[in-house]
Amino acid sequence: MNYNYEDNFWALIYEQYDQLSGCGIQELNFYLNEVKEIKGKCLEIGCGTGIKFFQILQNGVDIFGFDISKEMLEVLEEKAKQLKISNISKRISKQNMIDFKYSCKFDSIIIPNRTFLHNVSQKEQLDTLKNIHKHLTDSGKLILNFFQPKLNVLINEMEQFKQFANLTNPQTNEPISLYFKEKKDILNQIINIEWKFKTPNEESLTQMKVKWIYKSEFELLLKLAGFKTIEVFGDFDKNKLKTDSRELVWIARKT
Ligand SMILES: C[S@@+](CC[C@H](N)C(=O)[O-])C[C@H]1O[C@@H](n2cnc3c(N)ncnc32)[C@H](O)[C@@H]1O
């Protein structure tokens, strides 16, 4: 069974899914404004099909990106062709956030859309943060967001498939129905999600794992990885974090 977004169906429908589930224009504008203000080189970890990557690039930022999913990157490359952006392979690569490598350093490293949560062990979390720390310039900033864990939501089990949305295959116009079910591993703070893609001719299953993180836990992880200045906000307008804030929005610096 395929894992996370390393799947053809995910790559096909990701942009429709993102419109229904993502944090939308506020999230895009937040990252765009931050990296424009920082200037210099930017890196997007888990750039996917390039929803934010292309907007940031077309706003004049010297952005690079990588993703673990070749299927998502193939969609990004196709979009680059349509946008007539040449030499996209100089900016994009297939790598894993726990051990990615570049010969240069970045002024900003961004991890939008909760992608950091795909690190499902403390070792993966710390390896990723230490690797990011190594790839930032001295004044560089790490900027990321993930959802705030809500205890009442996390204890709910969903053992039967539930329909998420009716989508369309952009290549054939055939309907694709998306279903999901979830099992929570409370001890290890992991949500095990199973997705089902149903078309008129086939059904396909993929798995996804997401490890939720609490505020003070992430502060400790950042400090352990060497970050010195840490700010956390409760939304993309940088309002104060509250108990009922949906997102944790982080900006961390080496100095
Ligand atoms: C929620 S999507 C976000 C895509 C994009 N950043 C956006 O905002 O549209 C998460 C992306 O992270 C990628 N990903 C998951 N685990 C990864 C890892 N260990 N290293 C690199 N990319 C990863 C997935 O393949 C997927 O494309």
Ligand as a Chemical Component Dictionary entry (heavy atoms), coordinates in Angstrom:
data_LIG
# 
_chem_comp.id                   LIG 
_chem_comp.type                 NON-POLYMER 
_chem_comp.pdbx_formal_charge   0 
_chem_comp.three_letter_code    LIG 
# 
loop_
_chem_comp_atom.comp_id 
_chem_comp_atom.atom_id 
_chem_comp_atom.alt_atom_id 
_chem_comp_atom.type_symbol 
_chem_comp_atom.charge 
_chem_comp_atom.model_Cartn_x 
_chem_comp_atom.model_Cartn_y 
_chem_comp_atom.model_Cartn_z 
_chem_comp_atom.pdbx_ordinal 
LIG C1  C1  C 0  0.387  18.562 2.863  1  
LIG S1  S1  S 1  1.424  18.386 1.448  2  
LIG C2  C2  C 0  1.991  20.063 1.280  3  
LIG C3  C3  C 0  2.436  20.418 -0.115 4  
LIG C4  C4  C 0  2.865  21.893 -0.314 5  
LIG N1  N1  N 0  3.826  22.332 0.670  6  
LIG C5  C5  C 0  1.679  22.820 -0.276 7  
LIG O1  O1  O 0  1.576  23.604 0.667  8  
LIG O2  O2  O -1 0.857  22.728 -1.189 9  
LIG C6  C6  C 0  2.813  17.570 2.189  10 
LIG C7  C7  C 0  3.940  17.262 1.224  11 
LIG O3  O3  O 0  5.066  16.826 2.000  12 
LIG C8  C8  C 0  5.672  15.729 1.358  13 
LIG N2  N2  N 0  6.418  14.938 2.355  14 
LIG C9  C9  C 0  5.930  14.098 3.299  15 
LIG N3  N3  N 0  6.925  13.559 4.012  16 
LIG C10 C10 C 0  8.081  14.065 3.510  17 
LIG C11 C11 C 0  9.455  13.896 3.830  18 
LIG N4  N4  N 0  9.835  13.073 4.805  19 
LIG N5  N5  N 0  10.373 14.598 3.136  20 
LIG C12 C12 C 0  9.990  15.433 2.125  21 
LIG N6  N6  N 0  8.695  15.628 1.769  22 
LIG C13 C13 C 0  7.755  14.965 2.459  23 
LIG C14 C14 C 0  4.526  14.989 0.717  24 
LIG O4  O4  O 0  4.954  14.148 -0.321 25 
LIG C15 C15 C 0  3.616  16.128 0.259  26 
LIG O5  O5  O 0  3.911  16.532 -1.060 27 
# 
loop_
_chem_comp_bond.comp_id 
_chem_comp_bond.atom_id_1 
_chem_comp_bond.atom_id_2 
_chem_comp_bond.value_order 
_chem_comp_bond.pdbx_ordinal 
LIG C1  S1  SING 1  
LIG S1  C2  SING 2  
LIG S1  C6  SING 3  
LIG C2  C3  SING 4  
LIG C3  C4  SING 5  
LIG C4  N1  SING 6  
LIG C4  C5  SING 7  
LIG C5  O1  DOUB 8  
LIG C5  O2  SING 9  
LIG C6  C7  SING 10 
LIG C7  O3  SING 11 
LIG C7  C15 SING 12 
LIG O3  C8  SING 13 
LIG C8  N2  SING 14 
LIG C8  C14 SING 15 
LIG N2  C9  SING 16 
LIG N2  C13 SING 17 
LIG C9  N3  DOUB 18 
LIG N3  C10 SING 19 
LIG C10 C11 SING 20 
LIG C10 C13 DOUB 21 
LIG C11 N4  SING 22 
LIG C11 N5  DOUB 23 
LIG N5  C12 SING 24 
LIG C12 N6  DOUB 25 
LIG N6  C13 SING 26 
LIG C14 O4  SING 27 
LIG C14 C15 SING 28 
LIG C15 O5  SING 29 
# 
